[in-house]
Amino acid sequence: MKFKTNLILTVVLLFNIALFAQDGRMLSGTVTDAAKVPVPGVNVIIANTTTGTATDFDGNYQIMVKNGDVLQFSSLGFVTQSITITNQEQLNITLQEDASQLDEVVVVGYGTVKKSHLTGAVAKVGGDEVAAVQVARVDDALAGKLSGVRIQNQSGEPGADPKIQIRAASSVSGDSGPLIVVDGYPISGNLATVNPNDIESLEVLKDAASAAIYGSLGANGVILVTTKKGKAGKVNFNYNSYASTSSKYVKDIEMLKTAGEWASELQTSAYDLSETDPGLLQYRLDAYANAPDVVSVEDWLFKNGSTTNHDFSVSGGSENIKAFASLGYLKTDGIVKGQGYERYNGRMNLDANLSSKLKAGLSMNGYYGKQDIVPWEMRDLLRAYSISPIYHTQASIDFVQQLDRNRQALFDSGFTGNNIGRSFDQDYRGIGLDPTSIYDLKPGDVVHDWQYGRNQNGIGGTGDAGVAAKFDNSRRWKKTYFGNVSSYLQYEIIDGLNLKTVFGADLEDTQTYVYHGILTDGQQRSNQTELDISNLKKSTVLSTTTLSYAKVLADKHDISAVAGMEFVNTYYKGITSNGSNVPYALPLNYDFFDPADVITNEVDETQSRNGFFGRIAYAFDDRYLLSASIRRDGDSRFGANEKYAVFRHYPWVGIFTMNPFLEMPMRLAYLNLGLVRGL
């Protein structure tokens, strides 16, 4: 007997090994450069999966693969290679250098720098990568693309502002969102105001070393957006369009059943109903099984969504004048009833060479966005039982009236448990704005759960208003208007030394609207109603002047420096009104409210800020790097005795040498105090 058992186990083990061998196998190999020197730290990843490994110090790797997998080999300074796996058991790779990565220019605060000379944490995403993701907002397209940057859509509403955290939250009670700078101008709006198709590149300044030059405004990180500019040559026209559909997650979730489905489920062996009174059990099972015209709340609330997007741009110019202009339109219908987003964008960038030393530019951007927002919490909508239609039919009215008579018959037979003697009409139901008795119902009336009985005397579940009552008597939306105009004038004093001034203004107008009428409350209590309206405007006028120097001396000394001053005035103006006890059957106007039921707040504030800043960076032979930055800001919000504060990034020193394996700079040691003093 023991021999037979061992034999069976052996056969099963061999069978599993055979299956495993067919499903995957271990692949090994070595990665070297063109000089046959092993390359450590190469990422070896199976495309479109999270499975991967990295080469060791000797360039060796091992990874489990199967035929058809596409293996990608990537490392900084080398061209990425992709290999399709067939029957290889060993795969050696030779990577080719990609020196262009090290010479790539990265935008930083008030200037640019070679990627190989970065002394701070800066992440870059190309405009093509952003536009390739079909989403409503730029920040949604960045999700998962930037290490140390967390982008989370908290509401799920189309067009909603996601929460952006760079490295970590840096404010306990205040706004933790980053500063948004578009073409050198810190805008009042957010990334929604930028059309994804207008972006040339996007950089994120993630640490104190790179963001300190923006002072307190950069405490939560900085996102630098560079938009597309015109190029010399013939005029180019570009049109992009896409359409997409979306739907709810389709799966048979156990608890999402209609009345009839529950009747069938309850009569299976999965439930023990032996302790339930037979008369009550049959009464409720018949009610579940025979409820007519039942509509699943989920099916009524969720629907297929769709998105359409159109973008048109034109660019071109001569050696002296270059222009870029674009128009964009997006419309999204969400997967939830009452949910949608519509966006219009327009942009124009104009650059001109006024002389061999003088340059000028003008940039204009306009945005309009409207969000239609689900006016109730989803949990309040989904708590309704799927035992009825959304609006009554004659069949459903006849059914609830018969169900009430069946309840009375059960009581007359001697059963008195579960409040079975209570009529469906017995509890308090509203103030008569809609039928308070099931015997007064008419086809087309909104269905409420109580009309099917509660407290175990029927099959109704809650005393809450029906979902149709909530949607028909409530609304919520948000509109945003944004406009930005900025100009610059740049003069080259001598070779490498430039004086530049930027002047601009922007306006953001945000309007919100929330209405909940009395019929949305199951008991029609007036104090549960609300009408909240706000209209807030934020405008900014900014002037920045910088003197910058950049020069490479003797092919080894790369020196760059910038010094500047900035003056900003920000104006806040608007009004918010919050009303309760909304009058019934009157226009939604605060003039009809009792003055005691309306709370109004007015905003009229001006904030002024001026700052002086500077940065110096030095690189010797691409091996030794030094950088330091400082900013001194004065703000009208500071105390009278502390109108100014200094934000400094102490000198950062990096020692680099040539890596014999990668033939590229490698950091050996560094000193980075990276402290920022401020608010």
C-alpha positions as CSV (number, residue, x, y, z in Angstrom):
1,M,0.0,0.0,0.0
2,K,2.8,2.4,0.9
3,F,4.6,1.5,-2.4
4,K,1.4,2.4,-4.4
5,T,1.1,5.7,-2.5
6,N,4.7,6.6,-3.2
7,L,4.3,5.7,-6.9
8,I,1.3,7.9,-7.3
9,L,3.1,10.8,-5.6
10,T,6.1,10.4,-7.9
11,V,3.9,10.4,-11.0
12,V,2.1,13.5,-9.9
13,L,5.4,15.2,-9.1
14,L,6.8,14.3,-12.5
15,F,3.6,15.5,-14.2
16,N,3.8,18.9,-12.4
17,I,7.4,19.3,-13.4
18,A,6.5,18.6,-17.0
19,L,3.8,21.2,-16.9
20,F,6.1,23.7,-15.3
21,A,8.7,23.0,-17.9
22,Q,6.2,23.7,-20.7
23,D,5.0,26.9,-18.9
24,G,8.3,28.5,-18.2
25,R,12.1,28.0,-17.9
26,M,15.1,29.7,-16.5
27,L,17.0,32.0,-18.9
28,S,20.4,33.3,-18.1
29,G,23.0,35.4,-19.8
30,T,25.5,38.3,-19.6
31,V,25.1,41.9,-20.6
32,T,28.1,43.8,-21.9
33,D,28.9,47.0,-23.7
34,A,30.5,47.5,-27.1
35,A,34.0,46.9,-25.5
36,K,32.8,43.6,-24.1
37,V,32.9,45.0,-20.5
38,P,30.1,43.7,-18.3
39,V,27.4,46.2,-17.4
40,P,26.0,46.0,-13.9
41,G,22.5,47.2,-12.9
42,V,20.8,46.7,-16.3
43,N,17.0,46.3,-16.0
44,V,15.8,43.1,-17.5
45,I,12.0,43.1,-17.7
46,I,9.4,41.0,-19.5
47,A,7.4,43.6,-21.5
48,N,3.9,44.5,-20.4
49,T,4.5,42.8,-17.0
50,T,5.9,43.6,-13.6
51,T,8.3,40.6,-13.8
52,G,12.0,41.5,-14.0
53,T,15.4,41.4,-12.6
54,A,18.8,43.3,-12.8
55,T,22.3,42.3,-13.8
56,D,24.8,41.8,-11.0
57,F,28.3,43.4,-10.8
58,D,29.6,41.0,-13.4
59,G,26.7,41.7,-15.8
60,N,25.0,38.3,-15.2
61,Y,21.2,37.8,-14.9
62,Q,18.7,35.0,-14.6
63,I,14.9,35.3,-15.2
64,M,12.0,32.9,-15.7
65,V,10.6,33.1,-19.2
66,K,8.5,31.3,-21.8
67,N,8.3,31.3,-25.5
68,G,6.8,34.5,-26.9
69,D,7.9,36.7,-24.1
70,V,9.5,40.0,-25.1
71,L,12.6,40.7,-22.9
72,Q,13.7,44.4,-22.6
73,F,17.2,45.4,-21.5
74,S,17.5,49.0,-20.4
75,S,20.1,51.1,-18.6
76,L,20.9,54.8,-18.3
77,G,23.3,55.8,-21.1
78,F,22.4,52.9,-23.4
79,V,19.8,52.3,-26.1
80,T,17.0,49.9,-24.9
81,Q,16.9,46.6,-26.6
82,S,14.0,44.2,-27.0
83,I,14.4,40.5,-27.7
84,T,11.6,38.0,-28.4
85,I,12.1,34.7,-26.6
86,T,12.0,31.5,-28.8
87,N,13.9,28.5,-27.5
88,Q,16.9,30.2,-26.0
89,E,18.3,28.9,-22.7
90,Q,21.1,31.5,-22.7
91,L,21.0,35.0,-24.1
92,N,24.0,37.4,-24.1
93,I,23.3,41.0,-25.0
94,T,25.6,43.8,-26.2
95,L,24.2,47.3,-25.4
96,Q,25.0,50.3,-27.5
97,E,25.7,53.6,-25.9
98,D,23.2,56.5,-26.1
99,A,25.3,59.5,-25.3
100,S,22.4,61.8,-26.2
101,Q,20.7,61.1,-22.9
102,L,23.6,62.8,-21.0
103,D,23.5,65.9,-23.3
104,E,19.8,66.2,-23.0
105,V,18.6,69.6,-21.7
106,V,16.3,69.7,-18.7
107,V,14.3,72.7,-17.6
108,V,14.9,73.8,-14.0
109,G,13.9,76.9,-12.1
110,Y,14.5,80.0,-14.2
111,G,16.7,78.2,-16.7
112,T,18.0,74.9,-18.2
113,V,20.8,72.5,-17.4
114,K,22.3,69.4,-19.1
115,K,20.9,66.2,-17.7
116,S,24.3,65.0,-16.8
117,H,24.9,68.1,-14.7
118,L,21.8,67.8,-12.5
119,T,22.5,68.1,-8.8
120,G,18.9,67.7,-7.7
121,A,16.0,65.3,-8.1
122,V,14.4,66.2,-11.4
123,A,12.1,63.9,-13.4
124,K,11.3,64.6,-17.1
125,V,8.4,63.3,-19.3
126,G,8.2,64.1,-23.0
127,G,5.1,65.6,-24.5
128,D,4.5,62.6,-26.7
129,E,4.3,60.4,-23.6
130,V,1.7,62.7,-22.1
131,A,-0.5,63.0,-25.2
132,A,-0.3,59.2,-25.9
133,V,-2.5,58.6,-22.8
134,Q,-6.2,59.2,-23.5
135,V,-7.2,61.0,-20.4
136,A,-9.0,64.3,-19.7
137,R,-6.2,66.0,-17.7
138,V,-2.4,66.2,-17.9
139,D,-2.0,65.1,-14.3
140,D,-4.0,61.9,-15.0
141,A,-1.6,61.0,-17.8
142,L,1.4,61.4,-15.4
143,A,0.1,58.7,-13.0
144,G,2.7,56.0,-12.6
145,K,5.3,57.7,-14.8
146,L,7.3,59.6,-12.2
147,S,9.0,58.0,-9.2
148,G,8.4,59.8,-6.0
149,V,5.3,61.5,-7.4
150,R,1.9,60.2,-6.2
151,I,-1.1,61.1,-8.3
152,Q,-4.4,59.9,-6.9
153,N,-7.9,60.5,-8.3
154,Q,-9.9,60.6,-5.1
155,S,-13.5,61.2,-6.4
156,G,-13.6,59.2,-9.7
157,E,-15.5,62.1,-11.3
158,P,-14.4,62.9,-14.9
159,G,-12.3,66.1,-14.8
160,A,-11.9,66.1,-11.0
161,D,-8.7,67.5,-9.5
162,P,-6.5,64.6,-8.4
163,K,-4.3,64.8,-5.4
164,I,-0.7,65.3,-6.3
165,Q,2.1,64.6,-3.7
166,I,5.7,65.0,-4.6
167,R,7.9,62.8,-2.3
168,A,5.5,63.2,0.6
169,A,2.9,65.5,2.1
170,S,4.7,68.6,3.3
171,S,1.8,70.4,4.9
172,V,-0.4,69.1,7.8
173,S,-3.3,71.4,7.4
174,G,-2.6,73.4,4.2
175,D,-2.6,72.7,0.5
176,S,0.0,70.0,-0.4
177,G,-0.3,70.6,-4.1
178,P,2.8,71.5,-6.1
179,L,3.5,74.8,-7.8
180,I,2.6,74.8,-11.5
181,V,4.9,76.8,-13.8
182,V,4.0,77.0,-17.5
183,D,6.6,78.4,-19.9
184,G,8.3,80.1,-16.9
185,Y,5.1,81.6,-15.5
186,P,3.6,80.4,-12.2
187,I,-0.1,80.1,-13.0
188,S,-3.1,80.5,-10.7
189,G,-4.8,77.5,-12.2
190,N,-3.9,73.8,-12.2
191,L,-2.8,71.3,-14.8
192,A,-6.4,71.0,-16.1
193,T,-5.9,74.3,-17.9
194,V,-3.1,72.9,-20.1
195,N,-4.1,70.8,-23.1
196,P,-2.0,67.6,-23.1
197,N,-1.4,67.9,-26.8
198,D,0.2,71.3,-26.3
199,I,3.0,70.0,-24.1
200,E,6.6,69.8,-25.4
201,S,8.1,68.5,-22.1
202,L,7.3,68.4,-18.4
203,E,9.8,68.4,-15.6
204,V,9.1,67.8,-11.9
205,L,11.4,69.4,-9.3
206,K,11.2,66.9,-6.4
207,D,13.7,68.0,-3.7
208,A,15.0,71.0,-1.9
209,A,18.1,71.2,-4.1
210,S,16.0,71.8,-7.3
211,A,13.0,73.6,-5.8
212,A,14.6,76.0,-3.3
213,I,14.9,78.8,-5.8
214,Y,11.1,79.1,-5.8
215,G,11.1,79.7,-2.0
216,S,8.0,78.8,0.0
217,L,6.0,78.3,-3.2
218,G,8.2,75.3,-4.1
219,A,7.8,73.6,-0.7
220,N,5.5,71.0,-2.1
221,G,7.5,70.5,-5.3
222,V,7.3,72.2,-8.7
223,I,5.9,71.0,-12.0
224,L,7.5,72.9,-15.0
225,V,5.5,72.7,-18.2
226,T,7.1,73.7,-21.5
227,T,4.5,74.1,-24.3
228,K,5.2,73.7,-28.0
229,K,6.6,76.5,-30.0
230,G,6.6,77.3,-33.7
231,K,9.6,76.2,-35.9
232,A,11.1,77.8,-38.9
233,G,9.9,76.4,-42.2
234,K,6.7,75.6,-43.9
235,V,3.4,75.8,-42.1
236,N,2.4,72.6,-40.4
237,F,-1.2,71.6,-39.6
238,N,-2.0,68.9,-37.2
239,Y,-5.3,67.3,-36.2
240,N,-5.7,64.6,-33.6
241,S,-8.9,63.0,-32.6
242,Y,-10.0,59.9,-30.6
243,A,-13.1,58.4,-29.2
244,S,-13.4,55.8,-26.4
245,T,-16.0,54.0,-24.4
246,S,-16.0,52.9,-20.8
247,S,-18.3,50.8,-18.6
248,K,-18.7,49.7,-15.1
249,Y,-16.8,46.7,-13.8
250,V,-19.0,43.8,-15.0
251,K,-19.1,40.8,-12.6
252,D,-21.8,39.0,-10.8
253,I,-21.4,40.5,-7.3
254,E,-23.1,38.3,-4.7
255,M,-25.0,41.1,-2.9
256,L,-26.2,42.9,-6.1
257,K,-29.4,40.9,-6.7
258,T,-32.9,41.9,-7.6
259,A,-36.0,40.7,-5.7
260,G,-36.6,37.7,-8.0
261,E,-33.0,36.6,-7.8
262,W,-33.0,36.7,-4.0
263,A,-36.2,34.6,-4.0
264,S,-34.4,31.9,-6.0
265,E,-31.2,32.2,-4.0
266,L,-33.0,31.9,-0.6
267,Q,-34.6,28.6,-1.6
268,T,-31.3,26.9,-2.3
269,S,-29.3,24.7,0.2
270,A,-27.1,27.7,0.9
271,Y,-29.6,29.1,3.4
272,D,-31.2,27.4,6.4
273,L,-34.7,28.8,6.8
274,S,-36.1,26.0,9.0
275,E,-36.5,28.3,12.1
276,T,-38.5,30.9,10.2
277,D,-42.3,30.7,10.6
278,P,-43.7,28.9,7.5
279,G,-46.4,31.5,6.9
280,L,-44.1,34.5,7.1
281,L,-41.5,32.7,5.0
282,Q,-44.0,32.0,2.2
283,Y,-45.4,35.5,2.4
284,R,-42.0,37.1,1.9
285,L,-40.7,34.6,-0.7
286,D,-43.9,35.1,-2.8
287,A,-43.4,38.9,-2.5
288,Y,-39.8,38.7,-3.7
289,A,-40.6,36.3,-6.5
290,N,-43.7,38.2,-7.8
291,A,-42.6,41.8,-7.5
292,P,-43.3,43.2,-11.1
293,D,-41.2,45.6,-13.3
294,V,-38.2,45.3,-11.0
295,V,-35.2,47.5,-12.1
296,S,-31.8,46.9,-10.6
297,V,-30.6,50.1,-8.9
298,E,-27.1,49.5,-10.3
299,D,-28.4,49.1,-13.8
300,W,-30.3,52.3,-13.6
301,L,-27.5,54.3,-12.0
302,F,-24.6,53.0,-14.1
303,K,-24.3,53.3,-17.8
304,N,-21.8,53.1,-20.6
305,G,-19.6,56.2,-20.7
306,S,-17.9,57.8,-23.7
307,T,-15.2,60.3,-24.5
308,T,-14.6,62.3,-27.7
309,N,-11.6,64.5,-28.1
310,H,-10.5,66.9,-30.9
311,D,-7.3,68.8,-31.2
312,F,-6.2,71.1,-34.0
313,S,-2.9,73.0,-34.1
314,V,-0.9,75.0,-36.6
315,S,2.8,76.0,-36.4
316,G,5.4,77.5,-38.6
317,G,7.3,80.7,-39.3
318,S,10.6,82.1,-40.5
319,E,14.0,82.5,-38.9
320,N,12.8,85.7,-37.2
321,I,9.1,85.0,-36.4
322,K,7.7,81.6,-35.2
323,A,4.2,80.9,-34.1
324,F,2.2,78.0,-32.7
325,A,-1.6,78.0,-32.1
326,S,-4.0,75.3,-31.1
327,L,-7.7,74.6,-30.3
328,G,-8.9,71.6,-28.3
329,Y,-12.2,70.2,-27.3
330,L,-13.0,67.2,-25.0
331,K,-16.3,65.8,-23.8
332,T,-16.7,62.9,-21.4
333,D,-19.9,61.2,-20.3
334,G,-19.2,59.3,-17.1
335,I,-20.4,55.8,-16.3
336,V,-22.7,57.2,-13.5
337,K,-25.9,59.0,-14.2
338,G,-25.5,62.8,-14.0
339,Q,-21.7,62.6,-14.4
340,G,-19.8,64.4,-17.2
341,Y,-17.0,66.7,-18.1
342,E,-16.6,69.2,-21.0
343,R,-13.4,71.2,-21.8
344,Y,-12.4,73.8,-24.3
345,N,-8.7,74.9,-24.7
346,G,-7.0,77.5,-26.9
347,R,-3.4,78.5,-27.0
348,M,-1.1,80.8,-29.0
349,N,2.7,81.1,-28.7
350,L,4.6,83.7,-30.7
351,D,8.4,84.2,-30.7
352,A,10.3,86.9,-32.6
353,N,13.9,87.9,-33.2
354,L,13.7,91.6,-33.2
355,S,17.5,91.9,-33.8
356,S,20.6,89.7,-33.5
357,K,20.6,90.4,-29.8
358,L,17.0,91.1,-28.9
359,K,14.2,88.5,-28.7
360,A,10.5,88.8,-27.7
361,G,7.6,86.5,-27.1
362,L,3.9,86.4,-26.4
363,S,1.9,83.5,-25.0
364,M,-1.9,83.3,-24.5
365,N,-3.9,80.5,-23.1
366,G,-7.6,80.1,-22.5
367,Y,-9.6,77.3,-20.8
368,Y,-13.2,76.5,-20.0
369,G,-14.2,73.4,-18.1
370,K,-17.5,72.2,-16.8
371,Q,-18.0,69.2,-14.5
372,D,-21.4,67.7,-13.9
373,I,-21.0,65.9,-10.6
374,V,-23.2,63.1,-9.1
375,P,-25.2,65.1,-6.5
376,W,-25.2,62.4,-3.8
377,E,-22.8,60.0,-2.2
378,M,-22.8,56.7,-4.0
379,R,-23.5,54.8,-0.7
380,D,-26.7,56.8,-0.3
381,L,-27.8,55.9,-3.8
382,L,-26.9,52.2,-3.7
383,R,-28.5,51.5,-0.4
384,A,-31.9,51.3,-2.1
385,Y,-33.2,47.7,-2.6
386,S,-33.8,46.4,-6.1
387,I,-37.3,45.3,-5.4
388,S,-39.3,47.7,-7.6
389,P,-39.2,49.9,-10.7
390,I,-37.7,53.4,-10.4
391,Y,-41.1,54.9,-11.2
392,H,-44.3,53.2,-10.4
393,T,-46.3,51.3,-13.0
394,Q,-49.9,50.2,-12.6
395,A,-48.6,46.7,-12.0
396,S,-46.3,47.8,-9.2
397,I,-49.1,49.8,-7.6
398,D,-51.4,46.9,-7.7
399,F,-48.7,44.7,-6.2
400,V,-47.8,46.9,-3.2
401,Q,-51.5,47.2,-2.4
402,Q,-52.0,43.5,-2.6
403,L,-48.9,42.9,-0.5
404,D,-50.3,45.1,2.2
405,R,-53.5,43.0,2.1
406,N,-51.5,39.8,2.3
407,R,-49.7,41.2,5.4
408,Q,-53.1,41.9,7.0
409,A,-54.3,38.3,6.2
410,L,-51.1,36.9,7.8
411,F,-51.8,38.9,10.9
412,D,-55.5,37.8,10.9
413,S,-54.3,34.2,10.8
414,G,-52.7,34.6,14.2
415,F,-49.1,35.5,13.3
416,T,-48.0,38.6,15.3
417,G,-44.2,38.6,15.1
418,N,-41.9,41.0,13.2
419,N,-44.3,43.9,13.5
420,I,-46.4,42.2,10.9
421,G,-49.5,44.0,12.2
422,R,-48.2,47.4,11.1
423,S,-49.6,48.8,7.9
424,F,-47.3,50.0,5.2
425,D,-48.9,53.5,5.7
426,Q,-48.5,53.5,9.5
427,D,-45.2,55.3,9.8
428,Y,-44.8,59.0,9.2
429,R,-44.2,59.7,5.5
430,G,-43.5,63.2,4.5
431,I,-45.8,66.2,4.5
432,G,-48.0,65.3,1.6
433,L,-45.8,66.7,-1.2
434,D,-46.1,63.3,-2.8
435,P,-48.4,60.4,-1.9
436,T,-48.2,59.4,1.8
437,S,-50.3,56.4,1.3
438,I,-49.8,53.5,-1.1
439,Y,-53.5,53.7,-1.9
440,D,-53.0,57.1,-3.4
441,L,-50.2,56.1,-5.9
442,K,-50.5,56.8,-9.6
443,P,-48.3,55.5,-12.5
444,G,-45.2,57.6,-12.9
445,D,-44.9,58.4,-9.2
446,V,-41.5,58.0,-7.7
447,V,-40.9,54.7,-5.9
448,H,-39.8,54.8,-2.2
449,D,-38.7,51.7,-0.3
450,W,-41.3,52.2,2.5
451,Q,-44.1,51.6,0.0
452,Y,-43.1,48.0,0.0
453,G,-43.2,47.7,3.8
454,R,-40.5,48.0,6.5
455,N,-39.6,46.5,9.9
456,Q,-40.0,42.9,8.5
457,N,-43.7,43.5,7.6
458,G,-42.9,43.6,3.9
459,I,-39.9,43.5,1.6
460,G,-38.8,47.2,1.7
461,G,-35.5,48.0,3.3
462,T,-35.2,51.7,4.2
463,G,-37.3,54.8,4.9
464,D,-35.0,56.8,2.6
465,A,-36.3,58.7,-0.4
466,G,-36.1,56.7,-3.7
467,V,-33.2,57.2,-6.0
468,A,-35.3,59.0,-8.6
469,A,-36.5,61.5,-5.9
470,K,-32.8,62.2,-5.2
471,F,-31.8,62.7,-8.8
472,D,-34.9,64.6,-9.9
473,N,-34.6,67.1,-7.1
474,S,-30.9,67.8,-6.9
475,R,-28.0,69.0,-9.0
476,R,-24.3,69.7,-8.6
477,W,-21.8,71.2,-11.0
478,K,-18.6,73.2,-11.2
479,K,-17.5,75.6,-13.9
480,T,-14.0,77.0,-14.3
481,Y,-12.8,79.8,-16.6
482,F,-9.1,80.5,-16.9
483,G,-7.1,82.9,-19.0
484,N,-3.4,83.6,-19.0
485,V,-1.3,86.2,-21.0
486,S,2.5,86.5,-20.6
487,S,5.2,88.1,-22.6
488,Y,9.0,88.2,-22.4
489,L,11.8,90.4,-23.7
490,Q,15.4,89.0,-23.8
491,Y,18.6,90.9,-24.6
492,E,22.0,89.4,-25.0
493,I,24.5,91.8,-23.4
494,I,27.6,89.8,-24.4
495,D,28.1,86.2,-25.5
496,G,26.5,84.0,-22.7
497,L,25.2,86.9,-20.7
498,N,21.4,87.5,-21.1
499,L,19.0,89.9,-19.5
500,K,15.3,88.7,-19.6
501,T,12.1,90.2,-18.2
502,V,8.8,88.4,-18.1
503,F,5.5,90.2,-17.5
504,G,2.1,88.5,-17.4
505,A,-1.3,88.2,-15.8
506,D,-3.9,85.4,-15.4
507,L,-7.5,85.0,-14.1
508,E,-9.2,82.0,-12.7
509,D,-13.0,82.2,-12.1
510,T,-14.5,79.1,-10.4
511,Q,-18.2,78.7,-9.9
512,T,-19.9,75.9,-8.0
513,Y,-23.5,74.9,-7.5
514,V,-25.1,72.4,-5.1
515,Y,-28.9,71.9,-4.7
516,H,-30.8,69.4,-2.7
517,G,-34.6,69.8,-2.6
518,I,-37.1,68.8,0.0
519,L,-38.3,65.7,-2.0
520,T,-34.8,64.2,-1.7
521,D,-35.5,63.6,2.0
522,G,-37.6,60.6,3.0
523,Q,-39.5,62.6,5.6
524,Q,-39.5,65.8,3.6
525,R,-37.8,67.8,6.3
526,S,-37.1,71.3,5.2
527,N,-33.9,71.6,7.2
528,Q,-32.4,68.8,5.2
529,T,-32.5,70.9,2.0
530,E,-29.7,73.1,0.7
531,L,-28.7,75.6,-2.0
532,D,-25.0,76.4,-2.0
533,I,-23.6,78.8,-4.7
534,S,-20.1,80.2,-4.9
535,N,-18.3,82.4,-7.4
536,L,-14.6,83.0,-6.6
537,K,-12.1,84.8,-8.8
538,K,-8.3,84.7,-8.4
539,S,-6.1,86.9,-10.5
540,T,-2.4,87.4,-10.6
541,V,0.0,90.0,-12.0
542,L,3.6,89.0,-12.2
543,S,6.9,90.5,-13.2
544,T,10.2,88.6,-13.3
545,T,13.6,89.9,-14.3
546,T,16.6,87.7,-14.5
547,L,20.3,88.1,-15.5
548,S,21.7,84.7,-16.5
549,Y,25.2,83.6,-17.6
550,A,26.2,80.3,-19.2
551,K,29.6,79.5,-20.7
552,V,31.9,76.5,-21.2
553,L,35.5,77.6,-20.8
554,A,38.5,75.5,-22.1
555,D,36.1,72.6,-22.8
556,K,36.1,71.5,-19.2
557,H,34.7,74.4,-17.1
558,D,30.9,74.6,-17.4
559,I,29.7,77.7,-15.5
560,S,26.1,78.8,-15.2
561,A,24.5,81.4,-12.9
562,V,21.2,83.2,-12.6
563,A,20.1,86.1,-10.4
564,G,16.7,87.7,-10.5
565,M,13.9,89.5,-8.8
566,E,10.2,88.8,-8.9
567,F,7.1,90.9,-8.0
568,V,3.7,89.3,-7.7
569,N,0.3,90.7,-6.7
570,T,-2.6,88.2,-6.3
571,Y,-6.2,89.3,-6.0
572,Y,-9.0,87.3,-4.5
573,K,-12.6,88.4,-5.0
574,G,-15.9,86.5,-4.8
575,I,-18.9,85.4,-2.8
576,T,-20.2,82.2,-1.3
577,S,-23.8,81.7,-0.2
578,N,-25.1,78.7,1.8
579,G,-28.9,78.3,2.2
580,S,-31.1,75.8,4.0
581,N,-34.9,75.4,4.4
582,V,-35.2,75.8,0.6
583,P,-38.8,77.0,-0.2
584,Y,-40.8,74.4,-2.1
585,A,-42.2,75.1,-5.6
586,L,-40.5,78.5,-5.9
587,P,-37.6,79.6,-8.1
588,L,-34.2,78.7,-6.7
589,N,-33.4,82.3,-5.7
590,Y,-32.2,83.5,-2.3
591,D,-34.7,86.3,-2.5
592,F,-37.4,83.8,-1.6
593,F,-35.5,82.4,1.4
594,D,-35.9,83.5,5.0
595,P,-32.8,85.8,5.5
596,A,-32.0,83.8,8.6
597,D,-31.5,80.7,6.5
598,V,-28.8,82.2,4.2
599,I,-25.2,82.6,5.2
600,T,-23.2,84.8,2.8
601,N,-19.4,85.4,2.9
602,E,-17.6,87.8,0.7
603,V,-13.9,87.6,-0.2
604,D,-11.9,90.7,-1.2
605,E,-8.2,90.3,-0.5
606,T,-4.9,91.3,-2.0
607,Q,-1.7,89.5,-1.4
608,S,1.7,91.0,-2.4
609,R,5.0,89.1,-2.7
610,N,8.4,90.1,-3.9
611,G,11.5,88.0,-4.0
612,F,15.2,88.1,-4.9
613,F,16.9,84.9,-5.9
614,G,20.1,83.4,-7.3
615,R,21.7,80.2,-8.3
616,I,25.2,79.2,-9.3
617,A,26.4,75.9,-10.8
618,Y,29.8,74.7,-11.8
619,A,30.9,71.4,-13.5
620,F,34.5,70.5,-14.2
621,D,35.2,67.8,-16.8
622,D,31.7,66.4,-16.2
623,R,33.1,64.8,-13.0
624,Y,32.9,67.4,-10.3
625,L,29.7,69.4,-9.7
626,L,28.9,72.3,-7.4
627,S,25.6,74.1,-7.0
628,A,24.0,76.5,-4.6
629,S,20.8,78.6,-4.6
630,I,19.2,81.2,-2.4
631,R,15.9,83.1,-2.3
632,R,14.7,85.9,-0.1
633,D,11.0,86.6,-0.2
634,G,8.8,89.3,1.4
635,D,5.1,88.7,1.7
636,S,2.2,90.8,2.9
637,R,1.0,87.8,4.9
638,F,4.2,87.7,7.0
639,G,4.2,89.3,10.4
640,A,5.2,93.0,10.8
641,N,8.5,92.0,12.4
642,E,9.3,89.2,9.8
643,K,8.3,90.5,6.5
644,Y,11.1,88.7,4.8
645,A,12.4,85.2,5.0
646,V,15.4,83.4,3.4
647,F,15.1,80.1,1.6
648,R,18.4,78.6,0.9
649,H,19.8,75.4,-0.6
650,Y,23.3,75.2,0.9
651,P,26.1,74.3,-1.5
652,W,25.8,70.9,-3.0
653,V,29.1,69.3,-3.9
654,G,29.3,66.1,-6.1
655,I,32.4,64.2,-7.0
656,F,32.1,62.1,-10.2
657,T,34.5,59.9,-12.0
658,M,34.3,57.9,-15.2
659,N,32.8,54.4,-14.7
660,P,35.0,52.0,-16.5
661,F,32.0,49.7,-17.2
662,L,29.5,52.3,-18.4
663,E,31.9,54.9,-19.8
664,M,29.7,57.6,-18.3
665,P,29.9,59.8,-15.2
666,M,29.3,58.0,-11.9
667,R,28.8,59.7,-8.6
668,L,31.4,58.6,-6.0
669,A,30.6,60.9,-3.2
670,Y,28.6,64.0,-2.4
671,L,27.8,66.5,0.3
672,N,24.3,67.9,0.2
673,L,23.0,69.8,3.2
674,G,19.9,70.7,1.2
675,L,18.3,72.7,3.9
676,V,15.5,75.1,3.2
677,R,14.6,77.7,5.8
678,G,11.3,79.5,5.4
679,L,7.7,79.7,6.7
